[in-house]
Amino acid sequence: MNIMQKLFLVCAFFSFAAMSHAELKVAVVDIEMAVRQSSSWQAAEARLANKFKSEEAKVKRLQNELKGLQQKFKSTGANMNNKEKLEFEHQYKTKELELQEIVYKQQVASQQETQKYMQTMMPKIEEIINTIVAQRKLDLIIARQAVQYVNPSLDITEEVTKRLK
């Protein structure tokens, strides 16, 4: 350990010792949970589900068609010649790829909508957290995901959720 590292550790130790005499007011918050439990998120989620209703119908239709093809192959596959088996396999793979493409596009669109929603909510969330910090005279807010255990009295997630409504 070089002299700079030793000096840093000594300074850090004395800084921590000095801080331990002053009461540090800390809270934790799970921003994602606060947003997902809010009524505004639930309304946005319902709009998103409604937006993908027709795509969901296509997914279910394709899933049913694939199940039907599987059943058909089980019952008649042994009697098919190689050409029929190849045609059948091509038909099955085409539907399977179509299903995968629809599901992938849905997932991407859903993630984009979620990110867009979170970005629009962040200024309001920051304002709410700043208000709570001022009211409680907090010194530090830690993301809930960064701690293994927290006393429930230090968790302000529910308070943030209530104010988001």
C-alpha positions in Angstrom: 0.0 0.0 0.0 1.5 3.3 -1.0 1.5 6.5 1.1 -1.5 8.0 -0.8 -3.7 5.0 -0.2 -2.8 5.0 3.5 -3.5 8.8 3.7 -6.8 8.2 2.0 -7.8 5.5 4.4 -6.9 7.6 7.4 -8.9 10.5 6.1 -11.8 8.3 5.3 -11.7 6.8 8.8 -11.7 10.2 10.5 -14.4 11.5 8.2 -16.6 8.5 9.1 -15.8 8.9 12.8 -16.8 12.6 12.6 -20.0 11.7 10.8 -20.9 9.1 13.4 -21.3 11.8 16.0 -23.7 13.7 13.8 -27.0 11.9 13.1 -27.3 10.9 9.5 -30.9 10.7 8.3 -31.2 8.1 5.7 -34.1 6.7 3.7 -34.5 4.1 0.9 -36.9 4.2 -2.1 -37.7 1.7 -4.8 -38.7 4.1 -7.6 -39.8 1.3 -10.0 -42.0 -0.3 -7.4 -43.5 3.1 -6.4 -44.4 3.8 -10.1 -45.7 0.3 -10.8 -48.0 0.5 -7.8 -49.4 3.9 -8.7 -52.8 4.4 -10.2 -51.3 6.4 -13.1 -49.1 3.4 -14.0 -52.0 1.0 -13.8 -54.0 3.2 -16.2 -51.0 3.4 -18.6 -50.6 -0.4 -18.4 -54.3 -0.8 -19.3 -53.9 1.5 -22.3 -50.8 -0.5 -23.4 -52.7 -3.8 -23.0 -55.5 -2.4 -25.1 -53.1 -1.2 -27.7 -51.7 -4.7 -28.1 -55.1 -6.5 -28.1 -55.1 -7.3 -31.8 -51.5 -8.5 -31.6 -52.5 -10.8 -28.7 -55.3 -12.2 -30.8 -52.8 -13.0 -33.5 -50.5 -14.6 -31.0 -53.3 -16.9 -29.7 -54.4 -17.7 -33.2 -50.9 -18.7 -34.2 -50.4 -20.7 -31.0 -53.6 -22.6 -31.7 -52.6 -23.2 -35.3 -49.2 -24.6 -34.2 -50.9 -26.9 -31.7 -53.2 -28.1 -34.5 -50.3 -28.7 -36.8 -48.5 -30.7 -34.1 -51.5 -32.8 -33.5 -52.0 -33.3 -37.2 -48.4 -34.4 -37.6 -48.7 -36.9 -34.7 -51.7 -38.5 -36.2 -50.7 -38.5 -39.9 -47.0 -37.9 -39.9 -46.1 -41.6 -40.1 -48.1 -41.9 -43.4 -46.5 -38.8 -45.0 -43.9 -39.1 -47.7 -40.7 -37.0 -47.5 -42.1 -34.3 -49.8 -45.2 -33.9 -47.6 -43.1 -33.9 -44.4 -40.9 -31.2 -45.8 -43.9 -29.1 -46.8 -45.4 -29.6 -43.4 -42.1 -28.7 -41.7 -41.9 -25.5 -43.8 -45.5 -24.6 -42.9 -44.8 -25.2 -39.2 -41.5 -23.2 -39.2 -43.1 -20.3 -41.1 -45.9 -20.0 -38.5 -43.4 -20.4 -35.7 -41.3 -17.6 -37.1 -44.3 -15.4 -37.5 -45.3 -16.0 -33.9 -41.7 -15.2 -32.7 -41.7 -12.0 -34.7 -45.0 -10.8 -33.3 -43.9 -11.6 -29.7 -40.6 -9.9 -30.2 -42.1 -6.7 -31.6 -44.6 -6.6 -28.8 -41.9 -6.9 -26.2 -39.8 -4.2 -27.8 -42.8 -1.9 -28.1 -43.8 -2.6 -24.5 -40.2 -1.8 -23.2 -40.1 1.4 -25.3 -43.5 2.5 -23.9 -42.4 1.7 -20.3 -39.2 3.6 -20.8 -41.0 6.6 -22.2 -43.5 6.5 -19.4 -40.7 6.3 -16.8 -38.9 9.3 -18.4 -42.1 11.4 -18.3 -42.6 10.4 -14.6 -39.0 11.1 -13.4 -39.5 14.9 -13.0 -42.6 14.3 -10.8 -40.8 11.5 -8.9 -37.8 13.8 -8.2 -40.1 16.6 -7.1 -41.9 14.2 -4.7 -38.6 12.8 -3.3 -37.2 16.3 -2.9 -40.4 17.3 -0.9 -40.0 14.2 1.3 -36.3 15.0 1.8 -37.2 18.6 2.9 -40.0 17.5 5.2 -38.1 14.8 6.9 -34.8 16.7 6.7 -33.1 13.6 5.1 -29.4 13.6 4.3 -29.3 10.6 2.1 -31.7 8.6 -0.2 -30.5 5.1 -1.2 -32.0 3.0 -3.9 -33.8 0.0 -2.3 -32.0 -2.4 -4.7 -28.6 -1.2 -3.3 -29.3 -2.5 0.2 -29.8 -6.0 1.5 -31.9 -5.1 4.5 -33.6 -2.0 5.6 -35.8 -1.2 8.6 -39.3 -0.6 7.1 -39.5 2.7 8.9 -36.8 4.0 6.6 -38.5 3.0 3.4 -40.3 5.9 1.7 -41.5 3.9 -1.3 -45.1 3.7 -0.2 -45.2 7.5 0.5 -43.8 8.2 -3.0 -46.5 5.9 -4.4 -49.3 7.7 -2.6 -48.1 11.0 -3.8 -47.9 9.8 -7.4 -51.7 9.3 -7.6 
